[in-house]
Amino acid sequence: MDTRVHIPQRTGWVILVLMAATNFLPWMEPLIGETLSADLVAPASLRTSVGACLLGAALVAITWLAGRHATSALPRGLARPRLLGFRIALASSAANILFGCALAARGSDVAVGPLPLGLVVGVLWFVAVLPAEVVSAYLTGRGSVRRPAPAAATPEPEAAAPRYASQTS
C-alpha cells in the first residue's frame, strides 16, 4: 500500500525570491556609496536603481507564471527543466553578488576602460543577468507543474468476430 502523502514544494518561490533579493546588490550598492558623502542621492539614479529592481522582480514573477501555465511541449534537451532553472538561478544570483561586491570594493565611479564601473555593471545586468533570470523563472515554473505524458496511440484489440465473411462458414 502506498502511504506517501503529496507535500507541495515551494522551491519555485524560493528561487524567485533569491533572484529578486540578489538583484538589489548591484543596484543599491552604488546608492549606499553615494549616501556616505555629504550629498544626497540624485533622483535619477534612485529611480534607475529602484526601477531596475522592480522590473527584474516583475519579469521573473510573470515568466514563472507563464511557465506554470504553458502548454507547449519542451524540447527533448530540457528533460529536467526545474533543475536547469535552479542552476541558472544560482548562476545569476552569483553574478549579482559578484557585481555588488565589485561595486562595494571599487565604487561605481571607478573607470573600467573608458566607462565607469557602475555603467558596465548595469549594462551587463540588463544584457546577461536579467535574461538568465527570465529563462530560469520560466523553466522553474514549467518544471513545477506535473503534466501527464501524452498517451501513445495504442491499437484497439480486435473483436472476437471474424474479419472476413469467408471465415464465418
N, C-alpha and C positions, 0 to 999 in steps of 0.2 A: 504494500500500500504506500502510495506517495504522500508523505506528510509535509512536504515543503510548502511554505507559505510565501506567496509573492510579496516581496517588500520593494516598494518603489525606490528607485535610485535617484538621488538628487545631484549626481556628479555633473550633469549638464549645467545646472545653475551655478555650481561651484566654479566651473571652468569660466563661465561668463563673468562672474564676479572677480575672478582672478585677473582676467584680461582688462576689465574696466578699472579695477583698482590700480593695476600697474601702469595704465595709461596716464595716471596723474603724475607719475615720477618725471618723465621727460618734459611735461608741460608746466608743472608747477615749480620745479626746481629753479628755473630762471627767475620766477617771481619772488621766490624766497631770497635769492641772491640780491635782487633789486631792493627789497624792503629792508635789508640790513643797512642800506645807506640812508642818508637824511631825506632823500627824495621819495615821493610816493610813486607807486607803480602807475605807469601810463595806462589810460583806459583802453587803448587799442591792444596792448599786449595782454591785458587782463581778459578782454573779450576773446582774443585769439586762443588763449590757453584754455579758458573755460569752455569755449565753443568746440575746440578740438576734442576735449574730454567728453563732452555731451554727444558730439557727433559719433565718436567711437563707440560709446555705450549704446546709443540708439541703433547704429548699424549692426552691432553684434547681436542685440536682442531681436531685432527684426529678422536678420538672416537665420538665427536659431529657430525662430518660429516658422519661417519659410521652410527650413529643413525638416521640421517636425511634420508639416502638412504637405510635403512634396509627394507626388505620386509616381513620378517617372522613375525608371529603373536606373540604378547606379552602374557605372562601368565595372567590368569584372575585376579590374585592378584595385577597386575600393571595396574589397570584401569585408573589411572591418572599419567602417567609417568613423565610429566613435573613438577607437584607439588612435587612428591617424589624426582626427580632430584634436584630441587631447595632446598629442605630441606637438602639433603645430601651435597650439595654445601655449604650451610650455616654452617653445622657442620664441614666440612673440613676446611673452612675458619676460623672458630672459633678456631679449633685446631692449625692452622698455627699461628694465632695471639697469642695464649697462649704459643706456643713453642718459638716464637720470644720474648715475654715478659719474659719468664723464662731465656732465654739466655741473654737478656739485663740486667736482675736483678742479675743473679748469675755469668754469664760468662761461656764461653764454656769449660774452663779447670777445673771447679769445679767437683769433683768426686761425682758420684751417684753410690754408691756401689763400685765395682772395676773399673767402666768405667767412662770416662769423660762425662759431660752433653751434649756436642756437638755431641759425637758419639751416645749417647742414642737417642737424638732428630733426628739425621739423620736416624737411623735405624727405629724409629717409623714413620718417614715421609715416607720412602720407603715401609714399611710394611702396614701401616694403612691409611695415608692421601692420598698418590698418588693413590692407588686402589680406594678409595672412590671418588676421583675426576674423575677418569676414568668412574666409574659407573654413577656418577652424570652427566657427559657430555653426555654419551650415552643416558641416559633417557631423558635429556633435549632436545637433538637433536631429539630423537624419538617422543617426545610429541609435538614438534614444527611444525610437518607436519600433516595436516589433511588427513587422508586416508579414502576413502569411506568404509563403512561397507560391508562385503561380502553379496551379495544378497542371500536371502534364496530361496531354490528351491520351487517355487510355482507351483502347478499343473495347467496345462492349462485348461481353461474352455472347456467343451465338446461342440462339434458342435451340431447344431440343428438336424442333421441327426440321424436316429435311429441306435442303436447299433447292433441289431440282424436283420437278414433277415426276421424273422417271424413277426417283428413289422411293416414291410413295407406294408403289405397287408391290 
